[in-house]
Amino acid sequence: MAGSKPQTSREKALLAMKTLPPDGYFEWDGKDEDDHPLTKEEMQEGIGQARKKNGAAGGEPQDCDDDPPG
């Protein structure tokens, strides 16, 4: 093809990632239960726990007790 330039590895990778494979990018082998993909419910539960632990984003600023007493 006249006028087309060779693609770099990065360009090839970006082009390949534009279309998601039919089965997605992750395939769980079923060997380790800790490696299975999260369900939507598991993801929402983890997000809720993180918000409780760290405070929801956009809320009131939290007091910081990191200052040494003095």
N, C-alpha and C positions, 0 to 999 in steps of 0.2 A: 504494500500500500504506500503510495507516494505521499509524502508529507506527514505521515503519522510517526510519532516518536516512540521509542521503546518505553515500556512502563517499568517503573521501579518496583521493588518488592512491596514497598509501602502502598503505592498506588494500586497494585494488584490485590493486596489485602483489604484495602478500603472498598474496592469494587466488589470483592467477594462478600463483604459484610453487608452490602446494601440489600441483598435478598436473603431472608432467613430460610435455612433449610427446612423442609417439611416437618421433620421431627425435632427441630430446635437444635441448639448447640450442645446441650448436655444430655448424656445418656447414662442413667444410673445402672450400675452392674448388679445391684441388689445384694452385694456382699456386706457392706457396712451401713447399718441403719442411720448413722450420723451423717452420711454423705448423700442421703436422698434429698431430692428437691423439695423445698417447702411448699405446702399447700397455701392457698390464699388465707385460710383461717390461721395457720401457723404464723404466717408473715404478719397479719394484723395483730395477733397476740404479742409477738415480739416487739412490734412498734409501740403497742400500748404499754408494755413493761418498760421500754426505754424511756417513754415520755414520763411515766410515773417516777422513774429513777432520776432522770435529768431535768425534768420540768418541760412542759410543752413549749415549743418555739413560739415566739411572738407574745408570750405572756409577760407578767410583771418580772422585773429583774430580781434575782434571788440574792439574799444577803450572803456575803462571802466572809467566812471566818478564817481565812488564810492569813490574816495579819497576825504577827506575833503579839502576845500580850505585852503591855508596857505602858 
